Every structure is written in structure tokens, then in C-alpha cells.
């Protein structure tokens, strides 16, 4: 009996050694990877205008102004919504390693949209990466045959802080600068949770990201969930961004009286430095509860009137570079299937908004109509 047990043990050990040897051979034959620590000069960071002074932190407002911002605004500024890593490479693979300290999910938004990454090749979506239960994000995307230069954009999370550790590529790889945008200066958006990207299924599906691909424009997302209240310090920060256009989309959070009170001052701060930069002010799009009448419908209609009357007065006073967009052109009663909860947009809703805003943005930027 003991002899038989010894023979079984010997066979098992031999099998283990074989598996071990095969694993070692496979590891030795696997192609080596180039590990690029983040940040790196070969990787362009778009959508985070203060990155050069904040790196490696991926935040949307500058630390030197922290004391001016309300605490919730500053906390939300740590979410890198609208931030993108861009480059051209001939690598056949692109990998990312990152960590997210809080990978929890809101009930009405996907984990990828809140905490994950999207990778686009040119304007084509390839895939996403989401954190595991420990907040680790490790993903490699196959791009196809190596040796062909491709434009790569990696969209950063919409609603959670993240630390990017490194990107990986084929061992022998070329890099080129990211392809220039069709519009040299970014479009800067200010607003609420909707502006920040709630509740897009993916980081690349906020309406700003969709519009960026449609128009070839860069963008900065300064939407702050529940806190787009027309804060003057945010307007001051925005004056540091040399923009092609400002979109003031913050009707969602303030009361009608707060909206009326803050809109002139917020606009004045921008106009003082940039008297001829286009400013677009969209009115509220359609909320599902408007079909019932009542307070929601009255408030939405009042805010539409406030925005429209404000812009008309400014135009009469000589501002030729400000325009109003009826929010019902962006998302109407017939398009409420684009809402997650009757208020926030899903990816379809953001597509509706981008499509509705596109002609107005093209006009402001001097781009040809589609």
C-alpha cells in the first residue's frame, strides 16, 4: 500500500513540474511589454486645464483656489469627468493600470460610467475597463495588427476619483503627438450632475464627449453634481481657460429665483475678460414629470423664460456673442426614453442633447453645418 502511495505521489510531482515548466516557457515566450508610468510627455492630457500644475492628480479645479470653492464643489472637482488621455501609437495593444478608492455604484448609473475608462480608436468605441471589488483597474485592449499608427483616446471616469499608474504597449512601439482638434481652443461647459455626465453608461457618452467627436472640438467639463449653483469662484476659475466657447448649462440645480439672481453675475465675470467669446445658454430640457403639470412644469417653464429673457436683453444691450438654445430642442417630451429617472440622461438622452446642440455649437465655433 505504501509503495502504491509513493508511486501516486511521484506521478503527481512529475505532473506539477511539467505544468510549472510549461508555464515558465510560456512566460519566457510572451512578448515583453513597454510600461509607461503616468504621467509621461508622450501622453497628452485633454480636458483638465490645470493638469500641468496638479499632476499626477486628475482634478478639474486648481488647488491654489481651493479655499474659494464650497467644499462639495471641491470634492466633486476630484472626479475627472471630461478628462482624456490622448496619443498616437503603432502598438497592437494598449493596457492601463489604475486604482479607484471608491468603486461603489449609484443605483441609476453603471460602474463603468462612474468609475471606469473607455478606449476609442479615432472616433470608434473599442471597449471599457471597470474596477474590481478592490478598486483595481487592469485592462489590455487589442487594437489589431501592430505597425499601423492609430489615434487613441482614453476617457476618464465621470463620477469617481482615480489614480492612473501606468499604460502598457508592445515593447517596440512608436509614439506621435495626439491629433490636433479641428477647433484650437476648448469648449468649456458649466453645470449640474447632468453636465457632469449623470447618468451616461460610459465615460465617452456624456453629451460633451459626443459633441467633441461630432465637431472635432476639445472640451472641459465643469459640471458639479447637485452643486451647479452659479458660484462666482467657479466663473473666476473659468476665466483662466482660454476657451472657444462657454456653455452655461446650470439650470438644473438652482431654484428659479437663484437662477435669475446668479446668471447675470456669472456671465459678467466671463464677459469682463472675454467680451467676444461665444456664450451659449441652454434652457431646461424636458423632465418627465412636466407631463403632469404642477410645480415641476411651472419651474421648468419659469427657468426657460429666465434664460431666454436674459439672453434677449443682453443681445439688445449689444452683446453679439451670446445665444439662447431652447432646451426642448435638446430633449423633448417625445424623447423622455432618454432619461434614467425622469431627470438624468442615459446615453440615448445624451445623444439627443448632443444632436440638438450640435448646430448651435457649430455656429458659435464657425464650423460648417452638417
N, C-alpha and C positions, 0 to 999 in steps of 0.2 A: 504494500500500500504506500509506504514511504517512497519507494522508487518511482511509482507512478506519479506521485505528487511532485517529485523533483523534475520529472520529465515535463509535466504540465507547466511548472514554473519556468523551466528553461525555454520552452516554446513561447511563453508569454513575454519573457525578457527579450527574446530574439525579435518578436514582433514589435515591441516597443522601440527597440534600437532601429529597426527598419523604418518605422514611422518617423522617428527622430532624424534619421539620416535623410529621408526624403524631404522633410521639412527644411533641413539645413540647405540641401541642394536647391530647393525652390527659392529660398530666401536669397541664396547667393546669385541665382539666375535672374531674380526680379530686377527690373531696370531701376537704377538709382534715381532719386528724386532731388530736385533743387528746392531747398527750403528757404523761402524769402521771409525774413522776420518783418513784422509790421510795426511801424510804417517803413516805407522804402521809397527812394526817389523814383523808382521805376513804376510806382503805382500812384496814379492821380486820384485825389480825393475831391469829389464834387459835392455840392450841396451843404457843406459845412464851412461857412466862410471864415470862421475863426480857428480852423484846424491848425494852421501853422503855429499859433501861439498856445494851443491847447494839447497838441499831440503828445502822447498817443491816445489821449482821451477823445471819445467821439461824442462831443456835445454841441448843442445848437446855439448856445449863447456864450459870451466871453466871461471867464471867471473874474476879470477885473471889474465887471459891472454887477457882480453877484448881489451886493447889498442893495442895489436899486430895485431888484425884482422881488415880487412877492414869493414866499417860499414854495408854493405849489408850482409856480411858473418855472422857477429854477430847477425843481425836482423833475419836471417834465422835459426840461431842456437837456437832460441827460439821455433821453431817448433819441436816437439818431435818425428819426424819420426824415426821409429825403436824402440822406447821405448815401453816396455811392463810391465804390472803388472801381476805377476805370483804367484800362490799359489795352495795348495791342500785343499779341504774342503769337508765335507759331507753335506753341506747345500743343500736344494732343490731349492733355489733361490739365485741369485746374482744380486744386484742392484748397480747402480752408479749414483752419483750426481756430476755434473761438470758444469763449465761455460766457454764459449768461447767469448772473447771480440769482435771477428770479424767473424761472421758466413756467410759472403758473399761467393759467389761461382764463380770460374772461369768458363768460358763458356765451356771448354773442360774437366772438371773434376767434379765428383759428390760431393755433400755436405758431404756425409759420408766419402769419401776418404780424402777430405781436412780437415774436422772439426770433424769427428765422431770417434766412437770406434767400434771395432769388438770383439766379445767374442768367443773363441774356447774352446771346451771341448776335452782335448787331442789334436789330430790333426784335429778335426772335427769342422767346422764352425757352430755356432749356430745362431748368429744374430748380429745386429748392432744397434747403437744408434747415432742419429744426433741431432744437436741443433735446438731449435725452433727459431722463429723470434727474440727473445730477447737474443739468445745465451745460453739459459739454456739447459742442457742435464740431463734429469732424466729418467732412464730406469731400468726396472727389467726384468731379464730373468729367466724363469722357466727351471730348469735343470732336472727335473724328481723327482723320489722318494728320500726323504731325507734319510740320514744314509749311503749312498754309497760315499766313497772317490773318488773325481774326480780331475784331473789336469786341472786347469783353466788358460787361458792366455787372457788378455785383451790388444789388440793392440791400441796404442795411435794415435792421428791424424797425418797425413803425412805433412800437409801444414799450420796449424794454431796453434797459441799459445792456451794453455788450462790450466785451473786450476781444478784439481781433489779435490773435497771437502770431499767425503766420499763414502764408499762402504757399502751395506747393505746385511744382511744374515738372515737366520732363527735365532730365539732367542737362541736356543740350538744348537750349532754348534762346530765342531772340525776343527782345522787347522793343517796342516803339512807343512814343507818346500816344496818349489817348487821342482819338479822332476829334478835331475841333467841332464845336457846336455850330449850327447854322446861324445862331444869334450869339454874339460875343459875350454879352453880359447876362446874368441870370434873371429869371422872373422870380420875384420874392412874394410868397403867399403868407398872409397873416390870418389866423382864425382860431377855430374851436377844435373839438375832437374830430369833427368831420374833415376839417382841413388836415389834421394830423394823420388821418388815414383810417379812422374807425368807420366801418369795420371791414376793410378790404381783406380778402382771403390771403393775399400775398403782398410782400413789401413793394413789388413792382406794379401794383394795381391801385395805388392812390390816384386820384384824378390828376394830380400834378405830374406823376410819373408817366401816366398815359399821354398827357398833353406834351410832355417832354419828348417822347418818342414820335408823336404825331407831327410836331413842329420842328424838331431838331434843336430845341432850346434847353438850356440849363435851368435849374430851379433850386430855390431854397424854401424849405417847408418850416414855417414858424407858426404852426398850429399847436395849440396847447389845450388839451382835453379838459373841458369844463372851465377853462380859465382864459379864453379869448375875450377879454373884457375891455379892450381898448386901452390897455396900460401904456401910459406915456413912456416909461423906461424901455419898453419893447420897441416903440416907434423910434426912440433915440438910438437904440442898437441898430435898427434897420437903416438909419441914415449912414451907417458905416459901410453899407453894402452898395456898391455902385451897380445899380440894377437897370435892366432894360425896361422893366415894368413892375409896378406894385399891384397886387390883388388883395384888397381888404375884404375878407370873407368871414367876418367875425360876428355876423348877425345871430348866430345860434345860441350864444351864452348870455348876453346881457338882456335885461328887461328892455321893453321898448323905450322907457324913459332913460335908462343908462345908455342905450344905443344912440339916442338922439343927443345926449349930453357929451359923449366921448368922440363921436365921429368927426366933428369939426376940428377938435384939438389934435387928434391923431393925424388927420390929414395935413393940418398946418405944419406939424413938425417935419413931415416928409417934404412938403412944398417949400419950406424955408430953404432947404439945401438943394432940392431938385425941382425947380419950377417948371421944367418941361418934360420930365419923365412921366410916361403914361401911368395913370392910376385907374384901375378898374374896380368898381364896387358892385358886386352881385347882390341882388336881393335874395330873400329866402326862397329856397325851392319848396316843393310841396311835401308837407307832412301828412301821413295817412289820416290822422285824427281831424284834419281840416274838413273831411267829408261829413263830419258830424256837426259842424258849426261850433258854437260855443267859444270858450276862451282861446283855445289853440288857433282857430281860424281867425279870430279878431286880432290876436297878437301878430300872427304872420302877416296879415294884411296891413297892419299898422307899421310893421318894420319895412315892408316893401315900399310903403308910401314915404317913410322917413328917408330911406336910401335914395329913392327916385327924386324927391323934392330937394334933398341936399345937393345932389349932382346937378340938377337943373339950375339951382341958384348959383352954384359955383361956375357953371358954364355961362350964365348971364353976366356974372361978375368978371368974366374974361379968361377963365381957365379953359383953354382949348384942349387940354390933355387929360381930362378926366371924363369917365364914361360910366354909365349905369347899365347893368345887364339884368333883365327880368329873370329872377330865379326860376320861374315857370318854364323858361326856355331851356333850363338845365335839367330839371326833373319835374315832370308834370303829374297830374292826378293819374293819367294813363300809364305812368311809369313807376308806380309805387311798388311793383315787384322788384325794383332795385333797392329796396330798403330792408334791413335786417329786422328792425324793431319798430318800424313806422317813422323812425327819425334818422338813424345812421345808415350809411350806404353799404351794400355789399359790392362786390366787384362789378356787377352789372350796373348798379347805380352810379358808380364812379365812371364807368364807360359812358353812361348817359350824360353826366356832368361834363366830362372832357369833350364829348362831341358837341354839346351845346355851347361851351365856352370857346371852342376852337376858332370860329370865325371872328369873334371879338378880340381874342388874343392875337390872331394873325394881323388884324387891322392895327392894333396897338403897336405891334413889332415891325410893321411894314413888310410882312411876308405875303407872298401871293396866296390868294384863296384857293381852296381845293376844288 
